[in-house]
Every structure is written in structure tokens, then in C-alpha cells.
Amino acid sequence: MKLTSYTDYSLRTLIYLASLETDRLCNIQEISDAYGISKNHLMKVVHHLGKLGIIETVRGRNGGFRLALPPGDINIGKLVRQTEDGFYLVDCFNPDTPNACVITPVCELSHILREALQAYLHVLDKYTLADIVKSPEAYRELLFKEIQ
């Protein structure tokens, strides 16, 4: 299973924010520069994370955004479910597309793949952003080279 770039950028954005000094605001340009990824894609990600209540935005001249929740309250499995379009490992999983596979009525592979997907998500459900960013200082050394 491969995560979409959207989910990858969502996770990277949250890792960046969890690495910041407490209550420090940042902007899209900072994250874009740190990771070398598109500002346009990040704007969509940040907007969505704000709508989910995971980050908060502060408007104005010195505005920006930061985590709205403690890293320990941001579950990775839940985030992945909220940022992925769907978990259609094979065409027959997607109810919105016609299924051209002739063996679907008797195929057991779909059951096995569903079980594997559930196991994958179960593992992600065991972790939070705090588990990923155990040492914010180490992340800051790598991410904030330009700022320091």
C-alpha cells in the first residue's frame, strides 16, 4: 500500500509543527522550503488540517499556524483515514467504479486484502504524532537549517 502525496505532506506538515518551539507560528513557505515541496499543495493540506481541527491558524501580519492539539492527541491511523481518498487496493473495492473483474463473485483475494488493510490501519492506530517526534530537537536540526 502506498500513501498519497497528500497524506505524506499532511504527516510532514504535522511533524514540522510538532518540532517547533511551543506556540511558535509558522507559514507555508517555511514548510515548503524545509521539505522542498510545492506551496500550492501545502496550502490545500494546511486548509484541510485546519478544517479537521488539527491545526489552528492565526490571521494578520504576524499570523501563521500551529498545532491545535498536543502531539499525543493526534492519532496517525485517524489522520491517514482522514487524508486518503479511499483504500481501494484493487478495483473491486471501489463502489463508485464499474468492476470489470469476472471472478469477483467467487474471489477470496478481496477478503484477504481487506484483512491486510485492516491490519495496516490497526498498526497506525497505535501511534500518535508524539511517537514520531520523540526528539523535536533532532528534527529542528534537520528542518530549520535555513532559519537558524
C-alpha positions as CSV (number, residue, x, y, z in Angstrom):
1,M,0.0,0.0,0.0
2,K,1.3,3.4,-0.9
3,L,0.1,6.6,0.8
4,T,-0.8,9.5,-1.5
5,S,1.4,12.6,-1.6
6,Y,-1.4,14.4,0.1
7,T,-1.2,12.2,3.2
8,D,2.6,12.3,3.1
9,Y,2.5,16.1,3.1
10,S,-0.1,16.1,5.9
11,L,2.2,14.0,8.0
12,R,5.3,16.0,7.2
13,T,3.4,19.3,8.0
14,L,2.4,17.9,11.4
15,I,6.0,16.6,12.1
16,Y,7.3,20.1,11.3
17,L,4.7,21.8,13.6
18,A,5.4,19.3,16.4
19,S,9.1,20.2,16.1
20,L,8.6,23.9,16.7
21,E,9.1,25.6,19.9
22,T,5.9,25.8,21.9
23,D,3.3,28.2,20.5
24,R,5.6,29.4,17.7
25,L,3.7,30.1,14.5
26,C,5.0,29.1,11.1
27,N,3.9,29.6,7.5
28,I,3.6,27.6,4.4
29,Q,6.8,29.0,2.9
30,E,8.8,27.6,5.8
31,I,7.5,24.1,5.4
32,S,7.8,24.3,1.6
33,D,11.4,25.3,1.9
34,A,12.3,22.8,4.6
35,Y,10.9,19.8,2.6
36,G,11.3,21.2,-0.9
37,I,7.7,20.6,-1.8
38,S,5.1,22.7,-3.6
39,K,3.5,25.7,-1.7
40,N,0.3,25.1,-3.7
41,H,0.0,21.5,-2.5
42,L,0.8,22.6,1.1
43,M,-1.9,25.3,1.0
44,K,-4.5,22.6,0.4
45,V,-3.1,20.4,3.1
46,V,-3.0,23.2,5.7
47,H,-6.5,24.2,4.9
48,H,-7.8,20.6,5.3
49,L,-5.8,20.1,8.6
50,G,-7.4,23.3,9.8
51,K,-10.9,22.1,8.9
52,L,-10.2,18.9,10.8
53,G,-9.2,20.9,13.9
54,I,-5.7,19.5,14.0
55,I,-4.0,22.9,13.4
56,E,-5.1,26.4,14.2
57,T,-4.5,29.4,12.1
58,V,-3.8,33.0,13.3
59,R,-4.6,35.7,10.8
60,G,-2.9,39.0,10.4
61,R,0.5,40.5,9.7
62,N,2.4,38.1,12.1
63,G,0.0,35.3,11.6
64,G,0.6,31.7,10.7
65,F,-0.4,28.3,12.0
66,R,0.5,25.8,14.7
67,L,-0.8,22.6,16.2
68,A,-4.3,22.9,17.7
69,L,-3.8,19.7,19.7
70,P,-0.9,18.2,21.7
71,P,1.1,15.8,19.6
72,G,-0.1,12.9,21.8
73,D,-3.7,13.6,20.8
74,I,-3.1,13.3,17.1
75,N,-3.5,9.7,16.1
76,I,-1.7,8.6,12.9
77,G,-4.3,6.0,11.9
78,K,-7.1,8.5,12.2
79,L,-5.1,11.1,10.2
80,V,-4.4,8.6,7.4
81,R,-8.1,7.7,7.2
82,Q,-9.0,11.5,7.0
83,T,-6.5,12.3,4.3
84,E,-6.6,9.3,2.0
85,D,-9.2,9.3,-0.8
86,G,-10.0,5.7,-0.3
87,F,-8.4,2.4,0.4
88,Y,-9.1,0.7,-2.9
89,L,-6.2,-1.8,-3.1
90,V,-7.9,-3.4,-6.1
91,D,-10.7,-2.1,-8.4
92,C,-13.4,-4.3,-6.9
93,F,-13.0,-2.3,-3.6
94,N,-14.2,0.9,-5.1
95,P,-18.0,1.1,-5.1
96,D,-18.0,4.1,-7.4
97,T,-16.4,2.5,-10.4
98,P,-17.6,-0.4,-12.6
99,N,-16.0,-3.7,-11.7
100,A,-14.8,-5.4,-14.8
101,C,-13.2,-8.4,-12.9
102,V,-15.1,-11.6,-13.9
103,I,-14.0,-13.5,-10.8
104,T,-15.4,-11.1,-8.2
105,P,-18.4,-13.3,-7.2
106,V,-16.1,-16.1,-6.1
107,C,-12.8,-14.3,-5.4
108,E,-11.3,-14.7,-1.9
109,L,-8.4,-12.4,-2.6
110,S,-10.6,-9.3,-1.8
111,H,-11.2,-10.8,1.7
112,I,-7.5,-11.3,2.3
113,L,-6.7,-7.8,1.1
114,R,-9.3,-6.3,3.3
115,E,-7.9,-8.1,6.3
116,A,-4.4,-6.9,5.4
117,L,-5.7,-3.3,5.1
118,Q,-7.3,-3.6,8.5
119,A,-4.1,-4.9,10.0
120,Y,-2.2,-2.0,8.4
121,L,-4.6,0.6,9.8
122,H,-4.6,-1.2,13.2
123,V,-0.8,-0.7,13.4
124,L,-1.1,3.0,12.5
125,D,-3.8,3.4,15.2
126,K,-1.3,2.5,17.9
127,Y,0.8,5.6,17.2
128,T,0.5,9.4,17.7
129,L,2.4,12.3,16.4
130,A,4.3,12.3,19.8
131,D,5.6,8.8,19.0
132,I,7.0,10.1,15.7
133,V,8.5,13.3,17.2
134,K,10.1,12.0,20.3
135,S,13.0,14.3,19.9
136,P,11.9,17.7,18.5
137,E,15.4,19.0,18.8
138,A,16.7,16.4,16.3
139,Y,14.1,17.3,13.8
140,R,14.8,21.0,14.3
141,E,18.5,20.4,13.4
142,L,17.5,18.9,10.1
143,L,14.5,21.0,9.2
144,F,15.4,24.5,10.4
145,K,18.9,24.9,8.9
146,E,17.7,27.9,6.8
147,I,16.1,29.6,9.8
148,Q,19.0,29.4,12.2
